[in-house]
């Protein structure tokens, strides 16, 4: 009897150990070293850029020239698909509108997607590089609008480099303990056709992040008119909280909803804060220009006659490791005459540390009331 009990106990210990190792393995698939190992094993080119704090990011030309991972304090703060060979996750470029008459992502009836493989992942080639500091990649592609009135012959250029910590010489943060990585990003759209594309296309930058945290969006006036959420399923009411000068949104990751912030309300910044482990948090935010008097091109399919949104945040509908959220910013409609090019610059900041120091950083760089923002 004792022998049977002993065998039974060892069996359950083995199962627990196996489950623990399995969980560790699943989590490790998201870190930069494991992603690089997969890329090397499949002879996929990649480029790593590092700062003097040990922060680094990974660019993969084959996968849409994405920043596939951004490591701060030893961990990748971006969401990446568990199978790195899918090339999904991280930071990427997009073109709006996705659907409607001038779009070419969603089909004309909004049921399913068209083939946009030539844009994402596309065929990016390196046109400029400064070892460990900067890289510039370009992809040329052709497509047509849903109404077939516009024939797009375009190139999308991604310029990526390191940013210095804006708090590095700030006396209020002397001796403060935190990790930092900054990414200077600019994407450009060039029109190679003989037709003018008069503010019907825009550039879109998005970062995919692990769910379960809070999107903090500073707005010029905290009202219900500042945002809308009728792109997909409605966002639950309890997932939205008003703050003194911002709005907090919970990123579930296993429920699908998208929130748009109108250009006249947007302050040119969107931030995401999430818990990594006990006493350890991440803060990711982007800053970008906003032109409230210009047309914006991406809008809900039920509101095609309204102006689009300058900021969007998204919660995906998968569960487990496939769940993610997105923080997104869009340019205004670009004036693309034949042969002309316009760009949209974005600065990406990633901090990691105790919640008290991240609130102080957010108060300085995101919005004055960041330390009072509701965190889920």
NULOPA-534880 format. One line per 5 residues: their letters; for each residue x, y, z of N, C-alpha, C. Coordinates in steps of 0.05 Angstrom, whole numbers. Example, Ala and Ser with C-alpha at 12.3 -4.5 7.8 and 13.67 -1.06 7.14 Angstrom:
<rovos>
AS> 264,-114,156,246,-90,156,264,-66,156; 257,-45,142,273,-21,143,258,1,157 $
</rovos>
This chain:
<rovos>
XXXXX> 17,-24,0,0,0,0,17,25,0; 39,25,17,57,48,19,70,53,-8; 78,30,-21,91,32,-47,73,45,-68; 47,38,-67,27,49,-85,24,79,-81; 22,87,-56,19,116,-49,44,131,-58 $
XXXXX> 68,119,-54,93,132,-62,94,137,-92; 87,116,-107,86,118,-136,66,139,-145; 43,140,-132,22,159,-138,32,188,-133; 46,192,-111,57,219,-105,77,228,-125; 96,209,-132,116,215,-152,103,222,-179 $
XXXXX> 81,209,-185,67,214,-210,56,242,-211; 44,251,-189,33,278,-189,55,300,-188; 78,293,-174,100,311,-174,111,315,-202; 113,292,-217,123,293,-244,105,310,-262; 78,306,-258,59,322,-274,62,351,-269 $
XXXXX> 65,358,-243,68,386,-236,93,398,-247; 116,382,-246,141,392,-257,139,396,-287; 126,377,-300,122,378,-329,106,402,-337; 84,407,-321,68,431,-327,83,457,-323; 100,456,-301,116,480,-296,136,485,-318 $
XXXXX> 150,464,-327,169,467,-349,156,475,-374; 132,464,-379,117,471,-403,110,501,-403; 101,511,-379,94,539,-377,118,557,-382; 141,549,-370,165,564,-373,174,565,-402; 171,542,-416,179,540,-444,161,558,-460 $
XXXXX> 135,558,-454,116,575,-469,123,604,-466; 129,613,-441,136,641,-436,162,648,-450; 181,630,-450,208,636,-461,207,640,-491; 187,629,-504,185,632,-533,182,661,-541; 174,679,-522,169,707,-529,194,724,-525 $
XXXXX> 215,713,-513,238,730,-508,256,733,-532; 273,753,-532,289,759,-556,308,737,-563; 321,726,-543,341,705,-549,328,681,-563; 304,673,-554,291,650,-567,282,657,-595; 273,682,-599,265,690,-626,289,690,-644 $
XXXXX> 311,701,-635,336,701,-651,345,673,-658; 343,655,-639,350,627,-643,334,615,-666; 308,621,-666,291,610,-688,298,623,-715; 303,649,-715,311,663,-739,337,652,-750; 357,648,-733,382,637,-742,379,609,-753 $
XXXXX> 363,593,-739,359,565,-747,345,563,-775; 331,584,-782,317,584,-808,330,603,-828; 355,613,-821,370,630,-839,355,655,-848; 341,667,-828,326,692,-833,343,716,-823; 348,735,-840,364,758,-832,350,775,-811 $
XXXXX> 365,786,-792,354,804,-772,376,823,-763; 367,845,-750,386,866,-741,379,874,-713; 399,876,-696,395,883,-668,407,910,-662; 393,927,-647,402,954,-640,401,956,-610; 422,966,-597,424,966,-568,432,994,-558 $
XXXXX> 421,1001,-534,429,1026,-521,448,1021,-498; 456,1042,-484,476,1038,-463,464,1028,-437; 438,1023,-436,425,1012,-413,418,983,-416; 428,971,-438,422,943,-443,396,938,-457; 381,959,-463,357,957,-479,363,951,-508 $
XXXXX> 347,935,-521,353,929,-549,327,922,-564; 328,926,-590,305,918,-606,314,903,-631; 296,888,-643,302,870,-664,285,876,-689; 298,881,-711,285,887,-737,288,863,-756; 266,854,-768,267,831,-786,256,840,-814 $
XXXXX> 273,845,-834,263,854,-860,243,835,-872; 246,809,-869,228,790,-882,199,792,-872; 196,801,-847,170,803,-834,160,832,-834; 158,844,-858,148,871,-859,166,891,-847; 192,884,-844,211,902,-831,202,910,-803 $
XXXXX> 187,892,-790,177,898,-763,199,900,-742; 193,915,-721,209,913,-697,195,890,-682; 206,866,-685,192,842,-675,194,839,-645; 215,851,-633,217,849,-604,232,874,-594; 225,882,-569,238,904,-556,244,896,-527 $
XXXXX> 270,892,-521,277,881,-495,286,903,-476; 273,904,-453,279,924,-432,281,909,-405; 304,911,-393,309,897,-368,309,867,-371; 316,857,-394,319,829,-399,295,815,-410; 273,829,-413,248,817,-424,238,832,-448 $
XXXXX> 225,818,-466,212,830,-489,185,842,-480; 181,868,-484,156,880,-475,135,880,-496; 141,872,-521,121,870,-542,109,842,-542; 84,840,-552,72,813,-557,83,802,-583; 90,777,-583,99,763,-607,85,736,-608 $
XXXXX> 76,728,-632,63,702,-635,81,680,-624; 70,660,-610,87,638,-599,104,624,-620; 95,624,-645,111,613,-666,123,637,-681; 149,642,-675,162,665,-687,162,665,-717; 160,641,-729,161,639,-759,136,650,-772 $
XXXXX> 115,656,-757,92,669,-768,98,699,-775; 118,710,-761,125,738,-766,105,757,-755; 88,749,-736,67,766,-725,75,777,-698; 68,802,-694,73,815,-668,91,839,-671; 99,851,-648,117,873,-647,104,899,-658 $
XXXXX> 121,915,-671,113,941,-682,113,939,-712; 92,950,-725,91,949,-754,77,973,-766; 80,976,-792,67,997,-807,41,987,-820; 23,1004,-824,-2,998,-837,-11,1022,-854; -29,1017,-872,-40,1039,-888,-70,1040,-884 $
XXXXX> -81,1063,-880,-110,1066,-877,-121,1083,-900; -147,1080,-907,-166,1064,-892,-164,1034,-898; -172,1017,-879,-172,989,-883,-194,980,-902; -217,993,-899,-239,985,-916,-252,1010,-929; -276,1007,-939,-290,1029,-953,-281,1031,-981 $
XXXXX> -290,1052,-995,-285,1055,-1023,-255,1057,-1030; -239,1071,-1014,-211,1075,-1021,-192,1055,-1007; -203,1038,-991,-186,1018,-977,-179,994,-994; -160,978,-985,-153,954,-999,-145,931,-981; -153,933,-955,-148,911,-936,-174,894,-934 $
XXXXX> -195,906,-923,-221,892,-923,-233,892,-951; -248,871,-956,-262,869,-982,-284,890,-983; -294,897,-1007,-314,918,-1010,-339,914,-993; -347,889,-988,-370,883,-971,-363,880,-942; -337,885,-935,-327,883,-908,-326,854,-898 $
XXXXX> -332,834,-915,-332,806,-907,-305,793,-915; -287,793,-896,-261,781,-902,-241,801,-913; -217,792,-917,-195,809,-926,-187,804,-955; -177,825,-968,-164,822,-994,-135,813,-990; -121,807,-1012,-93,799,-1010,-76,824,-1008 $
XXXXX> -64,828,-985,-46,851,-982,-17,841,-975; -11,817,-984,15,805,-978,38,822,-988; 33,836,-1010,55,853,-1021,62,876,-1003; 44,884,-985,50,905,-966,59,894,-939; 46,873,-930,53,861,-904,52,831,-907 $
XXXXX> 75,816,-908,101,826,-900,116,842,-921; 109,839,-947,123,855,-967,152,845,-972; 165,859,-990,193,853,-996,210,877,-990; 219,879,-966,235,903,-957,264,899,-963; 277,920,-973,306,919,-978,318,942,-962 $
XXXXX> 342,938,-953,356,958,-937,369,979,-956; 363,1004,-951,374,1025,-968,395,1042,-953; 395,1040,-926,415,1055,-910,417,1041,-883; 442,1040,-873,446,1028,-847,471,1040,-834; 468,1045,-808,490,1053,-791,492,1032,-768 $
XXXXX> 512,1016,-769,514,993,-751,507,998,-722; 486,984,-713,477,986,-686,463,1012,-679; 458,1030,-698,446,1055,-692,421,1061,-708; 422,1057,-734,399,1064,-752,397,1044,-774; 372,1042,-784,368,1026,-808,344,1038,-824 $
XXXXX> 346,1037,-850,324,1047,-867,318,1025,-888; 292,1018,-889,284,997,-907,260,1006,-924; 258,996,-949,237,1005,-967,224,981,-981; 199,984,-986,183,963,-1000,165,977,-1020; 166,969,-1045,148,980,-1066,126,960,-1073 $
XXXXX> 102,969,-1076,80,950,-1082,58,964,-1097; 41,949,-1109,18,959,-1125,-8,946,-1117; -29,961,-1118,-56,950,-1111,-76,969,-1123; -102,965,-1117,-123,983,-1126,-143,986,-1104; -158,1008,-1104,-178,1014,-1084,-202,995,-1089 $
XXXXX> -218,993,-1068,-242,976,-1070,-261,985,-1092; -263,1011,-1096,-281,1021,-1118,-267,1020,-1145; -242,1011,-1146,-226,1008,-1170,-221,1034,-1185; -226,1057,-1172,-221,1083,-1184,-192,1092,-1180; -179,1081,-1160,-151,1088,-1154,-133,1064,-1157 $
XXXXX> -112,1068,-1173,-92,1047,-1176,-67,1056,-1162; -61,1041,-1141,-39,1049,-1123,-13,1037,-1132; 7,1054,-1136,35,1046,-1141,51,1061,-1121; 58,1048,-1099,68,1061,-1075,94,1048,-1065; 109,1063,-1050,131,1051,-1034,127,1059,-1005 $
XXXXX> 133,1041,-987,131,1046,-958,159,1044,-947; 169,1065,-935,196,1066,-924,194,1067,-893; 211,1051,-880,213,1051,-851,241,1059,-842; 242,1081,-827,268,1091,-817,267,1087,-786; 287,1072,-776,286,1063,-749,313,1069,-736 $
XXXXX> 313,1080,-712,338,1085,-698,334,1087,-668; 355,1092,-653,354,1094,-624,347,1122,-615; 333,1124,-593,327,1150,-580,341,1151,-552; 350,1174,-545,362,1177,-518,339,1182,-498; 344,1173,-474,324,1177,-452,321,1207,-447 $
XXXXX> 297,1218,-450,292,1246,-445,296,1254,-416; 297,1235,-398,300,1241,-370,329,1237,-360; 347,1231,-379,375,1224,-372,388,1246,-357; 383,1272,-364,397,1294,-351,377,1310,-333; 354,1298,-328,334,1312,-311,341,1307,-282 $
XXXXX> 346,1329,-267,354,1326,-239,333,1313,-222; 308,1315,-229,286,1302,-214,287,1272,-215; 303,1261,-235,305,1232,-238,333,1222,-233; 350,1239,-222,377,1230,-216,376,1208,-195; 389,1186,-201,389,1163,-183,365,1146,-184 $
XXXXX> 345,1153,-200,321,1136,-202,328,1110,-215; 316,1088,-205,322,1062,-215,300,1053,-235; 307,1051,-260,289,1041,-280,305,1033,-305; 293,1017,-322,305,1009,-348,291,1025,-370; 306,1031,-392,295,1047,-413,304,1038,-441 $
XXXXX> 286,1041,-460,293,1037,-488,276,1057,-504; 289,1072,-522,275,1091,-539,279,1085,-568; 258,1087,-584,260,1081,-613,249,1104,-629; 266,1114,-647,258,1136,-664,249,1123,-690; 223,1128,-697,212,1114,-720,198,1135,-739 $
XXXXX> 203,1131,-764,190,1148,-785,182,1130,-808; 157,1132,-817,150,1117,-841,140,1137,-862; 147,1130,-887,141,1148,-909,126,1134,-931; 108,1148,-944,92,1137,-966,98,1153,-991; 106,1140,-1013,112,1154,-1037,94,1144,-1060 $
XXXXX> 85,1163,-1076,66,1157,-1098,82,1156,-1124; 83,1132,-1136,97,1129,-1162,78,1131,-1186; 52,1133,-1181,34,1134,-1203,32,1162,-1215; 18,1165,-1237,14,1191,-1250,-11,1205,-1240; -24,1193,-1220,-49,1205,-1209,-43,1217,-1182 $
XXXXX> -57,1239,-1176,-56,1250,-1149,-74,1235,-1130; -63,1227,-1107,-78,1215,-1085,-83,1236,-1065; -106,1249,-1067,-112,1273,-1052,-124,1266,-1024; -106,1262,-1005,-114,1257,-977,-133,1234,-973; -129,1213,-989,-147,1189,-986,-133,1166,-973 $
XXXXX> -106,1169,-969,-91,1148,-955,-75,1161,-932; -70,1144,-912,-55,1154,-889,-37,1132,-879; -17,1139,-863,1,1120,-850,-8,1114,-822; -2,1090,-814,-13,1079,-789,9,1064,-775; 16,1070,-750,36,1056,-735,22,1042,-712 $
XXXXX> 28,1017,-708,16,1003,-685,37,985,-671; 33,981,-645,49,964,-629,31,943,-616; 38,918,-618,23,896,-605,36,890,-578; 19,889,-557,29,886,-530,14,864,-516; 26,852,-494,12,831,-479,-12,844,-465 $
XXXXX> -35,830,-463,-59,841,-452,-59,841,-421; -81,852,-410,-85,853,-381,-77,879,-368; -70,899,-384,-62,925,-373,-81,947,-380; -72,972,-376,-88,995,-380,-77,1013,-402; -94,1020,-421,-87,1040,-441,-95,1068,-430 $
XXXXX> -76,1086,-427,-81,1113,-417,-78,1132,-441; -100,1146,-448,-100,1163,-471,-106,1192,-462; -86,1210,-462,-92,1238,-455,-110,1250,-477; -129,1266,-468,-147,1280,-486,-149,1309,-478; -157,1326,-497,-159,1355,-492,-183,1361,-473 $
XXXXX> -203,1344,-475,-226,1348,-457,-238,1320,-452; -241,1313,-427,-251,1287,-419,-281,1285,-421; -291,1277,-444,-320,1274,-448,-324,1248,-465; -349,1240,-466,-356,1216,-481,-353,1221,-511; -353,1247,-519,-350,1254,-548,-322,1251,-558 $
XXXXX> -303,1247,-539,-275,1245,-548,-269,1218,-561; -286,1198,-557,-280,1171,-568,-305,1157,-577; -301,1136,-593,-323,1119,-602,-313,1090,-604; -331,1072,-601,-322,1043,-600,-341,1026,-616; -349,1035,-639,-368,1020,-656,-355,1007,-680 $
XXXXX> -329,1002,-678,-315,988,-700,-323,958,-700; -322,946,-677,-329,917,-675,-349,914,-652; -345,894,-635,-363,892,-612,-360,915,-593; -380,923,-578,-377,946,-560,-359,939,-537; -344,959,-527,-327,955,-504,-344,955,-479 $
XXXXX> -341,937,-460,-357,937,-436,-353,963,-420; -375,973,-409,-374,999,-395,-354,999,-372; -350,976,-359,-332,976,-336,-303,976,-345; -298,975,-371,-271,976,-382,-262,1004,-389; -278,1024,-382,-271,1052,-388,-274,1069,-363 $
XXXXX> -254,1085,-357,-255,1103,-334,-244,1131,-342; -257,1152,-333,-248,1179,-338,-228,1188,-317; -207,1201,-325,-186,1212,-307,-186,1243,-310; -170,1257,-294,-170,1287,-296,-165,1297,-325; -145,1285,-339,-138,1295,-366,-133,1272,-385 $
XXXXX> -144,1249,-379,-141,1225,-396,-164,1206,-393; -164,1185,-409,-184,1164,-406,-169,1138,-404; -178,1120,-386,-166,1094,-382,-183,1073,-395; -171,1055,-410,-185,1033,-423,-171,1007,-416; -186,987,-408,-175,961,-402,-171,945,-427 $
XXXXX> -147,932,-430,-142,915,-453,-145,886,-444; -167,874,-451,-173,847,-443,-156,827,-458; -156,829,-485,-141,811,-501,-156,787,-511; -177,779,-497,-193,756,-505,-222,764,-512; -226,791,-514,-251,802,-524,-244,823,-544 $
XXXXX> -258,823,-567,-251,841,-589,-267,867,-587; -252,889,-586,-264,916,-588,-242,935,-596; -250,956,-610,-232,977,-618,-244,1004,-610; -227,1021,-599,-236,1048,-592,-220,1068,-608; -234,1088,-619,-221,1109,-635,-223,1136,-620 $
XXXXX> -201,1151,-620,-200,1178,-608,-200,1198,-631; -218,1216,-630,-221,1236,-652,-197,1255,-653; -190,1264,-677,-166,1282,-679,-169,1308,-663; -193,1319,-661,-197,1344,-646,-194,1339,-616; -195,1314,-607,-192,1308,-578,-164,1297,-571 $
XXXXX> -150,1287,-591,-124,1273,-587,-102,1293,-579; -85,1284,-560,-62,1301,-551,-36,1292,-563; -36,1273,-581,-11,1264,-593,5,1245,-577; -8,1230,-559,6,1210,-543,-14,1188,-535; -5,1163,-535,-20,1140,-525,-1,1123,-508 $
XXXXX> -10,1114,-485,8,1100,-466,-6,1074,-457; 11,1054,-451,2,1028,-441,19,1021,-417; 5,1014,-395,19,1006,-371,9,978,-362; 27,961,-354,19,933,-348,38,922,-327; 29,904,-311,45,891,-290,60,867,-302 $
XXXXX> 86,866,-298,102,843,-307,103,822,-285; 110,830,-261,111,813,-238,107,830,-213; 107,819,-190,103,834,-165,124,856,-163; 115,881,-162,133,904,-159,148,912,-184; 140,900,-207,154,905,-232,133,911,-254 $
XXXXX> 135,935,-266,115,943,-286,129,953,-311; 113,953,-333,123,964,-359,106,988,-367; 118,1008,-379,104,1031,-390,114,1035,-419; 96,1033,-438,102,1037,-466,85,1059,-476; 97,1079,-489,80,1101,-500,93,1112,-526 $
XXXXX> 76,1123,-542,84,1135,-568,75,1164,-568; 92,1181,-580,85,1209,-585,86,1214,-615; 69,1232,-625,66,1235,-654,50,1261,-659; 53,1273,-683,38,1297,-689,9,1291,-695; -8,1310,-689,-37,1309,-696,-45,1335,-710 $
XXXXX> -61,1332,-731,-71,1356,-745,-102,1354,-745; -114,1366,-725,-143,1363,-722,-160,1375,-744; -149,1394,-760,-164,1406,-781,-162,1391,-808; -147,1369,-808,-143,1353,-832,-161,1328,-832; -166,1317,-856,-182,1293,-856,-166,1269,-847 $
XXXXX> -179,1251,-831,-167,1225,-823,-183,1203,-836; -170,1182,-845,-182,1164,-864,-194,1139,-854; -187,1130,-829,-198,1105,-819,-221,1110,-799; -244,1098,-805,-268,1103,-790,-285,1077,-789; -305,1075,-771,-322,1052,-771,-337,1049,-797 $
XXXXX> -342,1024,-805,-356,1019,-830,-384,1031,-830; -396,1035,-806,-423,1047,-805,-422,1077,-805; -398,1089,-805,-396,1118,-804,-376,1128,-825; -380,1119,-850,-361,1126,-871,-362,1155,-880; -383,1170,-871,-385,1198,-878,-374,1217,-857 $
XXXXX> -362,1205,-836,-351,1222,-814,-320,1223,-818; -308,1241,-803,-279,1242,-803,-268,1218,-787; -244,1209,-794,-233,1185,-781,-220,1192,-754; -205,1173,-743,-194,1176,-716,-163,1178,-718; -152,1194,-699,-123,1197,-698,-109,1176,-682 $
XXXXX> -124,1165,-662,-114,1144,-645,-134,1121,-644; -123,1097,-643,-140,1074,-639,-127,1055,-619; -143,1041,-604,-132,1020,-587,-150,996,-591; -138,972,-589,-151,948,-598,-146,925,-578; -167,910,-573,-165,885,-557,-173,862,-576 $
XXXXX> -156,842,-578,-161,820,-595,-180,800,-582; -188,779,-597,-209,761,-587,-200,733,-583; -173,729,-583,-163,702,-578,-159,698,-547; -153,674,-540,-147,668,-512,-119,658,-509; -109,658,-484,-82,647,-478,-60,663,-492 $
XXXXX> -39,649,-502,-16,663,-514,-22,678,-539; -46,673,-551,-53,687,-576,-69,713,-570; -74,719,-545,-87,744,-538,-67,767,-538; -76,790,-548,-59,813,-548,-76,839,-550; -63,861,-546,-75,887,-550,-57,903,-569 $
XXXXX> -68,926,-577,-53,944,-595,-56,973,-587; -34,988,-587,-36,1017,-586,-28,1027,-613; -45,1045,-624,-43,1052,-652,-46,1083,-656; -30,1094,-675,-34,1122,-682,-34,1124,-712; -49,1144,-722,-51,1147,-751,-45,1176,-759 $
XXXXX> -34,1178,-783,-30,1205,-794,-56,1215,-806; -57,1240,-813,-78,1253,-828,-77,1242,-857; -97,1247,-873,-96,1239,-901,-73,1254,-915; -56,1239,-929,-32,1251,-941,-37,1262,-969; -24,1284,-975,-26,1297,-1001,-4,1285,-1019 $
XXXXX> -11,1265,-1035,8,1251,-1051,5,1257,-1080; 18,1277,-1089,19,1284,-1118,37,1264,-1132; 36,1261,-1158,54,1243,-1173,83,1247,-1166; 96,1226,-1156,124,1228,-1150,131,1239,-1122; 110,1248,-1107,115,1260,-1081,115,1239,-1058 $
XXXXX> 126,1247,-1036,128,1230,-1013,121,1246,-987; 106,1234,-969,101,1246,-943,107,1226,-921; 113,1237,-898,122,1219,-876,106,1225,-851; 107,1206,-832,94,1208,-806,114,1198,-785; 125,1217,-769,145,1210,-749,132,1202,-722 $
XXXXX> 143,1181,-710,133,1171,-684,156,1165,-666; 154,1173,-641,175,1166,-621,163,1146,-602; 178,1124,-597,168,1103,-580,186,1101,-555; 174,1102,-532,188,1101,-506,179,1077,-490; 199,1062,-480,193,1038,-463,208,1041,-437 $
XXXXX> 193,1041,-415,205,1042,-388,196,1018,-372; 213,1010,-353,207,987,-336,217,993,-308; 200,988,-288,209,993,-260,186,991,-241; 190,1002,-217,169,1002,-197,146,1020,-206; 122,1014,-197,98,1030,-206,101,1059,-198 $
XXXXX> 114,1065,-175,116,1093,-166,134,1109,-185; 156,1097,-194,173,1112,-213,160,1115,-240; 145,1094,-249,132,1096,-275,110,1117,-274; 96,1120,-252,76,1141,-250,89,1169,-251; 112,1171,-239,127,1197,-240,136,1203,-268 $
XXXXX> 146,1182,-282,154,1185,-310,130,1193,-328; 108,1179,-324,84,1185,-339,74,1213,-334; 76,1222,-310,67,1249,-303,84,1270,-318; 110,1264,-322,128,1282,-335,125,1281,-366; 121,1257,-376,123,1254,-405,97,1247,-420 $
XXXXX> 77,1237,-405,52,1229,-418,31,1250,-414; 24,1256,-389,4,1277,-383,7,1284,-354; -1,1308,-347,3,1318,-320,-12,1302,-299; -35,1290,-307,-51,1275,-287,-46,1245,-288; -24,1237,-300,-19,1208,-303,-18,1193,-277 $
XXXXX> -7,1206,-256,-5,1192,-230,-33,1188,-218; -53,1202,-228,-80,1199,-218,-98,1181,-236; -86,1172,-258,-102,1156,-277,-109,1129,-265; -133,1120,-271,-143,1094,-261,-128,1071,-276; -117,1053,-260,-103,1030,-271,-118,1004,-265 $
X> -124,988,-285,-138,963,-281,-119,942,-271 $
</rovos>
